[in-house]
């Protein structure tokens, strides 16, 4: 199967594909995809039928200026090819949605990016200065911190500057008033301020509230909460860490409607690059500005969706910027920007 970019206007097209035209016609705009995969310990959990392999994190390499570069990626599920010939280049600030039917290989592809799934061929490279963020399978299990402490624990720039400030202040309190120490305090304080340190607590509380926590929860230990709520804490920690490349796999699965709406707005304003696997139409509409699709033979459904949802006929594929293309190729359908 191949990937190809799709404009934001076609989000509903790619998202609603379930490879069954009759099922779509029956539901039309109320169409929803029943999830076959349940998020358990991580929003980056790989499908259990895949064959994950322990690999040490994302691969850093020459992406020729891109945040993320996938070239000729192929992954099999046992003896059966799952995805092949994947080509995708993500630039700084681009937010990509990955869509397609269950079992097509979307989560497996994220696993290839993070290094948790072995590729048969090709490469998935992260730029040298890119900081990747994704939910870890352990969530916050075993944490002895409070909810607020855990959520703020990966705000690295602020936390590092605070540690420097504290160290310098302690040295001064112990009688070290040398120019070096005083300058270190001044520099650390400036770094703390520039990183948003003075408003850190308000920012943490805002994100926790958006994900459904009440103020009294902030000072409770993480261990007080169930697995689903611990996943929300882990999601808050991830969002507050503000990685330059954010990877999310069905992040709305464990959220109620209010938290899903908040997350959609948050992702829509995210400054970094993002790869989002989701079937949630509202989340994709608000959160991404590009779409790549992993799908089966669904070209007819794509055309029907364009007519039903956008109220117009599909633009024929004749090349040129801004044209929507659907074409059927061996092994799958490709929807993208001509």
C-alpha positions in Angstrom: 0.0 0.0 0.0 1.1 3.5 -0.6 0.7 6.8 1.2 -0.1 10.1 -0.5 -0.8 13.5 1.0 -4.4 14.8 1.2 -5.6 18.4 1.8 -7.5 19.3 4.9 -10.7 19.7 2.9 -10.7 15.9 2.3 -10.3 14.9 5.9 -13.8 13.5 6.1 -13.1 11.6 2.9 -10.1 9.6 4.2 -11.4 9.3 7.7 -14.8 7.7 7.0 -13.3 5.0 4.8 -14.3 1.5 6.0 -14.1 -0.3 2.7 -17.8 -1.1 2.6 -19.8 1.2 0.4 -23.2 -0.2 1.5 -22.4 0.4 5.1 -21.5 4.0 4.4 -24.7 4.7 2.4 -26.8 3.3 5.3 -25.1 5.7 7.8 -24.1 8.6 5.5 -23.0 11.6 7.7 -23.7 9.7 10.9 -21.2 7.1 9.8 -18.8 6.0 12.6 -16.2 3.3 12.5 -16.5 0.7 15.2 -13.1 0.3 16.8 -11.7 -3.2 16.6 -8.6 -2.2 18.5 -9.0 -1.1 22.1 -6.4 1.2 23.6 -5.1 -0.4 26.8 -1.8 0.7 28.3 -0.6 3.2 25.7 -1.8 5.3 22.9 1.1 3.9 21.0 0.3 0.3 21.6 1.0 -1.9 18.6 -1.6 -4.3 17.3 -1.2 -7.6 19.1 -1.0 -9.5 15.8 2.1 -7.5 14.7 5.5 -8.7 15.5 7.1 -6.0 17.6 10.8 -6.1 18.3 12.8 -4.3 21.0 14.7 -1.5 19.3 16.3 1.4 21.0 14.0 4.3 20.2 13.6 6.4 17.1 16.4 6.5 14.5 18.1 9.9 14.0 19.6 10.6 10.6 19.8 12.8 7.6 16.3 13.8 6.8 17.3 16.5 4.3 15.7 19.2 6.5 12.5 17.4 7.3 11.3 16.6 10.8 10.4 13.0 9.9 11.3 11.1 6.7 9.9 7.7 5.7 11.4 6.1 2.6 10.4 2.8 1.0 9.1 1.5 4.3 7.8 -2.1 4.2 6.5 -4.0 7.2 5.1 -7.6 7.4 2.8 -9.3 9.8 4.4 -12.7 10.0 4.6 -14.0 6.4 2.0 -11.5 5.2 3.0 -8.0 3.9 1.2 -5.4 5.9 2.3 -2.1 4.4 4.8 -1.4 1.7 6.4 1.4 -0.4 5.6 4.0 2.3 7.0 7.4 1.4 6.2 10.3 3.7 8.0 13.5 4.4 6.9 15.7 7.3 8.1 19.2 7.6 8.4 21.4 10.7 4.9 22.6 11.8 3.0 20.1 9.7 0.3 18.1 11.5 -0.5 14.8 9.7 -3.4 12.5 10.3 -3.0 8.8 9.5 -6.3 7.2 8.6 -7.6 3.9 7.3 -9.5 0.8 8.3 -8.7 -1.2 11.4 -5.8 -3.7 10.8 -4.4 -1.7 7.9 -1.1 -1.0 9.7 -1.5 2.6 11.1 -0.3 1.8 14.6 2.4 -0.5 13.2 3.7 2.4 11.2 3.9 4.6 14.3 5.8 1.7 15.9 8.3 1.8 13.1 8.8 5.5 13.7 9.4 5.1 17.5 11.6 2.0 16.9 9.4 -0.5 18.6 8.5 -2.4 15.3 11.0 -3.9 12.9 10.8 -2.8 9.3 11.4 -5.3 6.5 13.0 -2.6 4.4 13.3 1.2 4.1 14.0 3.7 6.8 12.2 6.0 9.2 14.4 8.9 10.3 14.0 11.7 12.8 15.9 15.0 12.2 19.0 15.5 14.4 17.5 18.3 16.5 14.0 16.8 16.7 12.6 15.8 20.1 10.0 13.1 19.8 7.2 12.6 22.2 4.8 9.6 22.5 2.9 7.9 25.2 4.9 5.0 26.8 3.2 1.7 27.5 3.7 2.0 31.2 1.7 5.3 31.4 2.4 6.6 34.9 2.3 3.2 36.6 4.5 3.1 39.7 4.8 6.9 39.9 5.0 8.2 43.5 4.4 11.8 42.4 1.2 13.8 42.6 -0.9 14.4 39.5 0.5 17.9 39.1 4.1 16.8 39.7 3.8 14.0 37.2 2.2 16.2 34.6 4.9 18.8 34.9 7.8 16.3 35.1 8.8 16.4 31.4 8.7 20.2 31.0 12.4 19.9 30.6 13.5 23.5 29.8 11.5 25.0 32.7 12.6 22.3 35.2 16.2 22.5 34.3 16.2 26.3 34.7 14.5 26.0 38.0 17.1 23.5 39.2 19.8 25.9 38.2 18.1 28.7 40.1 17.7 26.6 43.2 21.3 25.6 43.2 22.5 29.1 42.8 20.2 30.4 45.5 21.4 27.7 47.9 25.0 28.7 47.2 24.3 32.3 47.8 22.5 31.4 51.1 25.6 29.5 52.1 27.7 32.6 51.7 28.9 32.3 48.0 28.3 35.8 46.6 30.9 35.5 43.9 30.3 37.1 40.5 30.1 33.6 39.0 27.3 32.5 41.2 25.4 35.8 41.0 25.7 35.7 37.2 24.5 32.0 37.2 21.4 33.0 39.2 20.7 35.8 36.8 21.1 33.6 33.7 19.1 30.8 35.2 16.3 33.2 36.2 16.2 34.6 32.7 16.0 31.1 31.1 13.2 30.2 33.6 11.2 33.3 32.6 11.7 32.8 28.9 10.6 29.2 29.1 7.4 30.2 30.8 8.3 29.1 34.3 6.3 31.8 36.1 3.1 30.5 34.5 4.0 26.8 34.6 1.5 26.0 37.4 -1.4 27.7 35.6 -0.5 25.9 32.3 -0.3 22.5 34.1 -3.7 23.1 35.8 -5.2 24.2 32.5 -4.2 21.0 30.7 -5.3 18.8 33.6 -8.7 20.6 33.7 -9.1 20.1 29.9 -8.5 16.4 30.3 -11.2 16.2 33.0 -9.4 16.6 36.3 -10.8 18.8 39.0 -8.6 21.1 41.1 -8.6 18.7 44.1 -7.1 16.0 41.9 -3.8 17.8 41.4 -2.4 17.1 44.8 -3.5 13.4 44.9 -1.0 10.7 44.1 -1.1 9.1 40.7 -1.6 5.7 42.3 -5.1 6.8 43.5 -6.4 6.7 39.9 -7.5 3.9 37.6 -5.7 2.9 34.5 -7.8 5.1 32.3 -7.2 8.2 34.4 -3.5 7.4 34.6 -3.5 7.4 30.8 -4.9 11.0 31.0 -2.1 12.0 33.3 0.4 10.5 30.9 -1.3 12.4 28.0 -1.1 15.6 30.0 2.6 15.0 30.7 3.2 14.4 27.0 1.4 17.5 25.9 3.1 19.7 28.4 6.5 18.4 27.4 5.9 20.1 24.0 8.0 17.8 21.8 8.9 19.1 18.3 7.4 15.9 16.9 4.2 14.6 18.7 3.1 11.0 17.9 -0.5 10.1 19.0 -2.3 6.8 18.4 -6.1 7.1 19.0 -5.6 9.5 22.0 -9.4 10.2 22.3 -10.2 6.5 23.0 -10.0 7.0 26.8 -11.6 10.4 26.9 -15.1 11.6 27.3 -16.7 14.0 24.9 -15.8 17.2 26.8 -12.1 16.1 27.0 -12.1 15.1 23.3 -13.4 18.6 22.4 -10.7 20.2 24.5 -8.0 18.0 23.0 -9.1 18.8 19.4 -8.7 22.5 20.1 -5.3 22.0 21.8 -4.0 20.0 18.9 -5.3 22.6 16.4 -3.1 25.2 18.1 0.0 22.9 18.5 3.2 24.6 17.3 5.2 21.5 16.5 4.9 18.7 14.0 2.5 15.9 14.7 1.5 12.4 13.5 -2.0 11.5 14.7 -3.7 8.1 14.1 -7.4 8.4 14.7 -10.9 7.6 13.5 -12.3 10.6 15.3 -13.5 13.0 12.6 -13.8 16.0 14.9 -10.3 15.5 16.2 -8.8 15.2 12.7 -10.8 18.2 11.4 -9.6 20.4 14.2 -6.1 19.0 14.8 -4.4 18.2 11.4 -3.6 20.0 8.2 -2.5 17.0 6.1 -3.8 13.5 5.7 -2.1 10.2 4.7 -4.2 7.1 4.2 -3.6 3.4 4.6 -6.6 1.7 3.1 -8.0 -1.1 1.1 -9.9 -1.0 -2.2 -12.2 2.0 -1.2 -12.1 4.3 -4.2 -15.8 4.2 -4.7 -16.5 5.2 -1.1 -14.1 8.1 -1.5 -16.1 9.4 -4.5 -19.4 9.0 -2.7 -18.2 10.9 0.3 -17.0 13.8 -1.8 -20.4 14.0 -3.4 -22.4 13.6 -0.2 -20.4 15.6 2.3 -18.9 18.4 0.1 -22.0 18.6 -2.2 -20.1 18.4 -5.4 -18.7 16.0 -7.9 -15.1 14.6 -7.5 -12.6 16.7 -9.4 -11.1 14.5 -12.1 -7.4 13.7 -11.6 -5.7 15.8 -14.2 -2.8 17.2 -12.2 -2.2 20.7 -10.9 -2.2 22.0 -7.3 -5.4 21.7 -5.2 -7.1 18.9 -7.0 -8.5 15.9 -5.2 -7.6 12.6 -6.6 -8.9 9.1 -5.9 -7.5 6.2 -7.8 -7.6 2.5 -7.3 -4.3 0.7 -7.5 -3.3 -2.9 -6.9 -3.5 -3.7 -3.2 -5.4 -0.6 -2.2 -6.9 2.8 -2.9 -4.9 6.0 -2.8 -6.5 9.4 -2.1 -4.4 12.5 -2.3 -3.4 15.8 -3.6 -2.6 15.8 -7.3 
